[in-house]
Amino acid sequence: MESEHTISIWFFIGICLLFDGLLTFGAGLYQLGHPPVHPVVLYSLHANIWWGAVLALTGLLSGHATAPWRQKAKEK
């Protein structure tokens, strides 16, 4: 059932990706300043920083593209 005030599920997925990406990126920055005692083999690549940035950027773009205020502008 459609109504006038529906919000796409993709908007919420974008917000979740943005939030998860920011948390992962923040944890990576913290780990960069406080390295573990026993680092994993590929620690020098700092995958959590890269992956967090990719998730946050994907979430930001997805959230912006499917934002409810953009959908209202397209309908007019």
N, C-alpha and C positions, 0 to 999 in steps of 0.2 A: 504494500500500500504506500503510495507516494503522497507526500504532502508538500506544502510550499516551503517548509523549513527543514528539509533533509540535508544532512551533512554526509559527504562521501566518506566511506571507511578508509580510503587511501589518505585522507587528511590526517586521521588519527594514526595510521601506520607511519606516516612521515614524521609526526610529532614524536612517536615512540623511537624511531630511528635516530632522530636528532638528540633526544634525551640519552639514549644508550651510547651514542657516539661521544657526547660530551663527557659522560661518566668514564668511558674507556680512555678517552684522551687525557682526562684529568688524572686517572690512575697511572697512565703511562708517564705523564710529567712528574708525578710524585715518585714513581719508581726510578726515573732518570736522576732525580736528586738524592734518592736514598736507595742505592743499588742493593740487591739481595746478597746475602752472604754466599749462597751457592747459586750463581746464575745458570740459567739453562744454556744450551749449546749456542743458540742463535740470538742471545740477549743483545748483542751489539747492533742488531737490525732494528730494535725498538718497534716491533710489530704492533704493539698496543697503541702507540702514538699514531702510526700510519693508519691502522684499521679504525681507530676512533675518529680520525679526521675524515676518512672516507665515509663512515657511517653518518657523521654529523652533516657533511656536505650533501649526501644523498637524502637524508631526512629534511634538510632545509629546502632543497630543490623540490622534493616531492610534496612537502607541506605547502610550499608557496604555490605550486602549480595547481593543487587541488583545494586551495583555501576557499571557505564559504563566501567570503567577500568578493573573490574573483569570479565565482560561479554566478553571483547575482549581477555582476557587471556584464557578463556574457549574455544573460537572458534579456537585458534591456535593449 
